[in-house]
């Protein structure tokens, strides 16, 4: 009986290959990186002006990329369950941001020296 339960447990574990199923309208990795980069850039507007309406800013980014909030949310949830893919997306988003502002590279290096415990996607 124990062997039978073990066998069914193993079969159940291996039958569930993905934690989150791929959404119907999954954004490509490239598109996801562009959206994340824009969110990161526009998020900094709050630092410049604390009265910034972040909801309007988020809507602007989604409208700019012609996607809806549920599509973005489902795509993000899917990529969160695939860390290697998400890591590539975040690196691409960082590259996009650095292409828009090359001087930012020096600031990032300076901050890495100040705080060596930064998350890997920042490094």
RAQUISUL-V880475 format. One record per backbone hydrogen bond with DSSP energy under -1.0 kcal/mol. NH is the residue of the N-H (numbers start at 1). CO is the residue of the C=O. Records with the same first field share a line. If there is no record, write none. Layout:
NH = CO ; CO
//
This chain:
5 = 1
6 = 2
7 = 3
8 = 4
9 = 5
10 = 6
11 = 7
12 = 8
13 = 9
14 = 10
15 = 11
16 = 12
17 = 15
26 = 23
32 = 28
33 = 29
34 = 30
35 = 31
36 = 32
37 = 33
38 = 34
39 = 35
40 = 36
41 = 37
42 = 38
43 = 39
45 = 42
46 = 43
48 = 44
49 = 45
52 = 49
54 = 52
57 = 53
58 = 54
59 = 55
60 = 56
61 = 57
62 = 58
63 = 59
64 = 60
65 = 61
66 = 63
67 = 62
72 = 68
73 = 69
74 = 70
75 = 71
76 = 72
77 = 73
78 = 74
79 = 75
80 = 76
81 = 77
82 = 79
86 = 82
87 = 83
88 = 84
89 = 85
90 = 86
91 = 87
92 = 88
93 = 89
94 = 90
95 = 91
96 = 92
97 = 93
98 = 94
99 = 95
100 = 96
101 = 97
104 = 101
105 = 102
107 = 103
108 = 104
109 = 105
110 = 106
111 = 107
112 = 108
113 = 109
114 = 110
115 = 111
122 = 119
123 = 119
//
